[in-house]
Amino acid sequence: MQSPVHITFRDMAPSPSLSEHVKKRAAKLDTFFDRIQTCRVVVANPNKHPSRGPQYHCRIDLHVPGKDFSFSRSPAEAREDAHAAVDDVFSDAERALEGLADLLRADTKMHLKPPYGIVAKLFPDRGYGFIVDDADGHEVYFHEHSVLDAQFDRIEVGTAVRYAEEEGDKGPQASTVHRLGDTRREGLSRPSARR
């Protein structure tokens, strides 16, 4: 957490053990979402009716980049134990932050562009070739069976491709290769064959 948790006690005396419990639960939130900027926790015992005993409530206000969250339970869900009231609301916060992290990961994956490259070396009689990645120039092996739509015979040196890379037994290899029309690029340095 980028800043310390702020704890407020309302209608009750401050409790060192409860403060420590809140701090531990707040620190755990970072395992669900590590970009929390502020965390404010209010623990309250607003019940003044002596026959019913204490009824504790907890509220958590979080600020993450671009969004504010507030978590609390209804008065009907008040707990007789303050630690239990804190745990209930922190569990709700953990679920929400985990969901936010999942959404951000999915959104990031959707915006990642697949790698592009140029076929730099081709061995049609052996059914394989090498792609040079556009971003950093590293070499990626591909087999004719990884070329989509059975278009291996339409690939030649200089053909632009989009591909999915994975680690093979002998280094980077393309699990799928998509030919990008008849686009050709000239002037690439030709890598030496490694296989």
C-alpha positions in Angstrom: 0.0 0.0 0.0 1.4 3.4 -1.0 0.3 5.2 2.1 -0.5 4.0 5.7 -4.0 2.9 6.6 -6.0 5.6 8.5 -8.2 4.2 11.3 -11.0 6.0 13.1 -13.0 4.8 16.0 -16.5 6.2 16.5 -18.7 5.9 19.5 -16.1 3.6 21.1 -12.7 3.7 22.7 -9.6 3.1 20.5 -8.4 -0.4 20.7 -4.7 -1.3 20.1 -5.5 -4.9 19.3 -8.3 -3.9 16.8 -5.9 -1.3 15.2 -3.3 -4.1 14.6 -6.0 -6.4 13.2 -7.1 -3.6 10.8 -3.5 -2.9 9.7 -2.9 -6.6 9.0 -6.1 -6.9 6.9 -5.3 -3.7 5.1 -1.8 -5.0 4.2 -3.4 -8.1 2.8 -5.4 -6.0 0.3 -2.1 -5.4 -1.6 -2.0 -9.1 -2.5 -5.3 -8.6 -4.4 -4.5 -5.2 -5.9 -1.2 -3.5 -5.4 -2.0 0.0 -6.5 -4.1 1.2 -3.5 -3.3 4.8 -2.8 -5.4 5.5 0.3 -7.2 3.2 2.8 -9.5 4.7 5.5 -11.2 2.5 7.9 -13.9 3.5 10.4 -15.0 1.1 13.2 -18.0 2.2 15.1 -20.4 1.1 17.9 -23.3 3.4 17.4 -25.7 1.2 19.4 -26.5 3.0 22.7 -29.2 0.5 23.8 -27.8 -1.2 26.9 -30.0 -4.3 26.6 -28.9 -5.3 23.2 -25.1 -5.2 23.8 -22.5 -3.8 21.4 -23.3 -3.8 17.7 -20.1 -3.0 15.6 -20.0 -1.6 12.1 -17.0 -1.1 9.8 -16.6 1.0 6.7 -13.6 1.0 4.4 -12.9 3.7 1.8 -10.3 3.0 -0.8 -8.8 5.1 -3.5 -7.1 3.4 -6.5 -5.9 5.2 -9.6 -9.1 6.6 -11.3 -11.6 5.0 -8.9 -13.0 5.3 -5.3 -14.5 2.3 -3.4 -16.6 2.3 -0.2 -17.4 -1.0 1.6 -19.8 -1.5 4.5 -22.5 -3.8 5.7 -26.1 -2.9 6.5 -27.1 -2.2 10.1 -28.9 -5.5 10.2 -25.5 -7.2 9.6 -23.8 -5.5 12.6 -21.7 -7.9 14.7 -21.3 -8.2 18.4 -17.5 -8.7 17.9 -15.6 -5.8 16.4 -13.0 -8.1 14.8 -15.7 -10.0 13.0 -17.2 -6.8 11.7 -13.8 -5.7 10.4 -13.3 -9.2 8.8 -16.7 -9.1 7.0 -16.0 -5.8 5.3 -12.4 -6.5 4.4 -13.6 -9.8 2.8 -15.9 -7.7 0.6 -13.1 -5.4 -0.3 -10.8 -8.3 -1.2 -13.4 -9.7 -3.6 -13.9 -6.4 -5.2 -10.2 -5.7 -5.6 -9.6 -9.2 -7.0 -12.3 -8.5 -9.6 -10.8 -5.2 -10.5 -7.4 -6.7 -11.0 -8.9 -9.5 -13.2 -10.7 -6.8 -15.3 -7.5 -4.8 -15.7 -5.5 -7.9 -16.7 -8.2 -8.9 -19.3 -8.3 -5.3 -20.6 -4.5 -5.2 -20.9 -4.4 -8.5 -22.8 -7.1 -7.2 -25.3 -4.9 -4.2 -26.0 -1.6 -6.1 -26.5 -0.7 -6.4 -30.1 0.4 -9.8 -31.3 4.0 -10.0 -32.5 4.7 -9.2 -36.1 7.7 -10.1 -38.2 9.1 -10.9 -41.6 10.0 -14.3 -42.9 13.8 -14.1 -43.2 14.8 -17.6 -44.1 12.7 -20.4 -45.6 13.3 -24.1 -46.3 10.2 -25.1 -48.2 11.5 -28.6 -49.0 12.0 -29.2 -45.2 8.8 -27.5 -44.1 10.2 -24.8 -41.9 11.5 -21.3 -41.7 12.6 -18.4 -39.5 10.8 -15.1 -38.7 12.6 -12.0 -37.6 10.5 -10.1 -35.0 9.7 -6.5 -36.0 10.0 -5.2 -32.4 13.5 -6.4 -31.4 14.9 -8.5 -34.3 15.1 -11.8 -32.5 14.7 -15.0 -34.6 11.7 -17.3 -34.2 11.5 -20.8 -35.8 8.2 -21.9 -37.4 7.0 -25.1 -39.0 4.7 -25.5 -41.9 2.0 -26.9 -39.7 1.9 -23.8 -37.6 0.9 -21.6 -40.6 -2.8 -21.0 -40.5 -5.1 -21.9 -43.4 -2.5 -24.2 -44.9 -0.8 -21.3 -46.6 2.8 -22.4 -46.1 3.2 -22.7 -49.9 2.3 -19.0 -50.2 5.0 -17.8 -47.8 8.3 -16.7 -49.1 11.3 -14.7 -47.8 10.1 -11.2 -47.1 6.5 -12.1 -46.3 5.0 -10.2 -43.4 3.4 -12.3 -40.7 1.7 -12.1 -37.4 2.5 -15.0 -35.0 2.1 -16.4 -31.5 5.4 -17.2 -29.8 6.2 -19.9 -27.3 9.4 -21.5 -26.0 10.3 -24.6 -27.9 13.0 -27.3 -27.2 15.6 -25.3 -29.1 14.5 -21.7 -28.4 11.6 -19.4 -29.5 9.1 -20.9 -32.0 5.8 -19.8 -33.4 2.8 -21.9 -32.4 0.7 -20.1 -35.1 1.7 -18.0 -38.1 -0.8 -15.8 -40.0 0.3 -14.6 -43.4 -0.5 -10.9 -43.9 -1.5 -10.8 -47.6 1.2 -10.3 -50.2 3.1 -7.8 -48.1 6.9 -8.1 -48.6 9.7 -6.1 -47.0 13.2 -6.0 -48.5 16.6 -5.2 -47.0 16.4 -7.3 -43.9 19.6 -8.9 -42.7 19.3 -12.6 -43.1 19.9 -14.6 -39.9 21.9 -17.8 -40.1 20.0 -21.0 -39.7 20.2 -22.5 -36.2 18.6 -25.8 -36.9 
